[in-house]
Amino acid sequence: MTDSLSNCKLCLSAKADETGSHMLTAWIIASVFDEKGRKRDNEIIYNLDDQFFRFPYFGRSVSLDKINENIGRELSDSEIGSQKNIFIEDHVFCGNCEKRLKTIEDAFLEKVHRKLTKEKFETQDIISIEKKLITRVFFYSLIWRASISESIDFKLPQALENKLRVILNDTLELTLEETVENLEKHSFVILSLPMIVVKLEKTEYPTEMPVLFHTKYKKPLAL
């Protein structure tokens, strides 16, 4: 089985033997999940497109009442068989690279995101983030994963996609200490790409917020 697998899309050398990989970090898109536990299998995801409608995805633990509430009936057998969570894919990464990506996810969550959620900002505040290399590489990992995904409708120019892969592969390690050392070493190329991060406040209905992918306009690309 392993011999038939393609190589990991990050390191390009080990076999992509991981399954259930999140193409976008689970906790950062948790607002599209269920309103209580925010755990896998409770998602209700609508994929909206300006050209055609895609049938919603219902996680395996979503109740029949909730499905009825959303589409007015139960799922047919064919609909159940074709259900796919666009944010989760198999055989994209090797186990080691999955852990390397988790290193930057955990670092951003602990050192940046949780601190920001405790702050109270005025409308349209612009803030300076101390951990800018961690922040940039975390968002580079999201942008790059969205671009290489087979399910998400977002694609970077090939040269930029390759550049982000190299940055991630050259900097991410299994420990934060080694990762930070690499970030400093490659800081010039990390800071060379223009990027704006906009943080939206939660609405009255926090589980009904969108995950936006915009490819119609290229300057800037929006994710």
C-alpha positions in Angstrom: 0.0 0.0 0.0 2.8 2.5 1.0 4.6 1.9 -2.3 1.6 3.1 -4.2 1.3 6.4 -2.3 2.5 9.7 -3.8 5.2 11.7 -2.0 4.4 14.2 0.7 3.6 17.6 -0.8 5.7 19.5 1.8 9.0 17.6 2.0 8.6 15.9 -1.4 10.5 12.9 -0.2 8.6 10.8 2.3 5.4 8.9 1.4 2.1 10.8 2.0 0.8 8.2 4.5 -1.3 10.6 6.7 -5.1 10.5 6.6 -7.6 13.1 7.8 -5.3 16.1 7.3 -6.9 19.5 7.8 -6.2 21.7 4.9 -7.1 24.7 7.1 -6.3 24.6 10.8 -9.3 23.1 12.6 -9.5 25.6 15.4 -9.3 28.7 13.2 -12.3 27.6 11.1 -14.2 26.2 14.1 -17.0 28.8 13.6 -18.3 26.8 10.6 -18.7 23.7 12.9 -21.4 22.9 15.4 -22.5 25.5 18.0 -21.6 23.3 21.1 -18.6 21.0 21.0 -17.0 22.2 17.8 -15.7 18.7 17.2 -15.1 16.8 14.0 -18.2 15.0 12.6 -20.6 17.8 13.8 -19.9 20.2 10.9 -22.5 21.7 8.6 -20.7 23.3 5.7 -22.3 25.1 2.7 -20.0 25.7 -0.2 -21.3 28.9 -1.9 -20.2 29.7 -5.5 -21.3 32.5 -7.8 -21.7 30.0 -10.7 -23.3 26.9 -9.2 -24.7 25.5 -5.9 -23.0 22.7 -4.1 -24.9 20.4 -1.8 -24.0 21.0 1.8 -21.8 18.7 3.8 -23.2 17.2 7.0 -20.8 15.6 9.5 -21.6 12.0 10.6 -22.8 13.1 14.0 -25.3 15.8 12.7 -28.8 14.8 13.8 -31.6 14.0 11.4 -33.6 16.8 12.9 -30.7 19.3 12.1 -30.4 17.9 8.5 -34.2 18.3 8.1 -34.0 21.8 9.4 -31.4 22.7 6.8 -32.7 21.0 3.6 -36.2 20.0 4.5 -35.7 16.3 4.3 -33.4 13.4 5.0 -30.3 12.6 2.9 -30.7 10.1 0.1 -28.3 7.1 -0.1 -26.5 8.7 -3.0 -26.1 12.0 -1.1 -24.7 10.2 1.9 -22.2 8.3 -0.3 -21.0 11.5 -2.0 -20.6 13.6 1.2 -17.1 15.1 1.5 -15.6 17.6 3.9 -13.6 20.0 1.7 -11.3 20.9 4.6 -10.1 17.4 5.2 -8.0 15.3 2.8 -6.0 12.0 2.8 -2.5 11.2 1.6 -1.3 14.8 1.2 1.4 14.8 3.9 3.7 12.4 5.6 3.5 11.9 9.4 6.6 14.0 10.1 5.4 17.0 8.1 2.0 16.8 9.7 3.7 17.3 13.0 5.9 20.1 11.6 2.8 22.0 10.5 1.3 21.4 14.0 4.4 23.1 15.5 3.6 26.4 13.9 -0.2 26.0 14.5 0.4 25.5 18.2 2.9 28.4 18.4 0.5 30.9 16.7 -2.4 29.7 18.9 -0.5 30.1 22.2 1.7 33.1 21.5 -0.6 35.3 19.2 -4.2 34.2 18.8 -5.1 33.6 22.5 -3.5 37.0 23.4 -5.5 38.8 20.7 -8.8 37.3 21.8 -8.3 38.7 25.3 -7.7 42.3 24.0 -10.5 44.8 23.4 -10.0 46.8 20.2 -11.7 49.9 18.9 -13.2 49.7 15.4 -10.6 49.1 12.7 -7.7 49.2 15.1 -4.3 48.4 13.5 -2.0 46.6 15.8 1.7 45.5 15.7 2.2 41.8 16.5 5.5 41.0 18.3 5.7 37.4 16.9 5.5 38.5 13.3 7.6 35.6 11.9 5.4 33.0 13.6 2.3 34.8 12.4 3.5 35.1 8.8 4.6 31.5 8.5 1.4 30.3 10.2 -0.7 32.1 7.6 1.6 31.0 4.8 0.9 27.4 5.9 -2.9 28.1 5.5 -2.5 29.8 2.2 -0.2 27.1 0.8 -2.4 24.2 2.0 -5.5 25.8 0.4 -3.7 26.2 -2.8 -2.5 22.5 -3.0 -5.9 21.2 -1.9 -7.9 19.2 -4.4 -11.2 20.3 -2.9 -10.8 24.0 -2.0 -11.4 26.5 -4.9 -8.3 28.5 -4.4 -5.1 28.5 -6.4 -1.9 30.5 -6.2 0.4 31.2 -9.1 2.7 28.2 -9.3 5.8 30.2 -8.6 4.3 31.7 -5.4 3.0 28.3 -4.3 6.5 26.8 -4.7 8.0 29.7 -2.8 5.7 29.2 0.2 6.4 25.4 0.2 10.1 26.1 0.3 9.7 28.6 3.2 7.7 26.1 5.1 10.0 23.2 4.4 13.1 25.2 5.3 11.7 26.5 8.6 9.3 24.1 10.2 10.7 21.6 12.7 9.3 19.2 15.3 10.2 21.6 18.1 9.3 25.3 18.5 12.9 26.2 19.5 14.3 24.8 16.3 11.5 26.3 14.2 12.1 29.8 15.7 15.8 29.5 15.0 15.0 28.7 11.3 12.5 31.6 11.2 15.2 34.0 12.2 17.6 32.5 9.7 15.1 32.9 6.8 13.5 36.1 8.0 14.4 38.1 4.9 12.5 35.8 2.5 9.7 35.4 5.0 9.2 39.2 5.3 9.5 39.7 1.5 5.9 38.8 0.7 3.1 41.4 1.2 0.3 40.2 3.3 -2.6 41.7 5.3 -4.4 39.8 8.0 -7.9 41.1 9.0 -9.4 39.8 12.2 -13.2 39.9 12.2 -15.2 40.0 15.5 -17.6 37.2 16.1 -21.2 37.9 15.2 -24.4 37.1 17.1 -24.4 33.8 15.4 -20.7 32.6 15.7 -21.3 29.3 13.9 -22.6 31.0 10.8 -19.5 32.8 9.7 -17.9 32.2 6.3 -14.6 30.9 5.2 -13.8 33.0 2.1 -11.7 31.9 -0.9 -11.5 34.5 -3.7 -9.8 33.8 -7.0 -11.6 36.1 -9.4 -9.3 39.0 -8.6 -5.6 38.5 -8.2 -4.4 41.7 -6.7 -4.8 40.9 -3.9 -5.7 37.2 -3.6 -8.1 36.7 -0.7 -8.3 33.8 1.7 
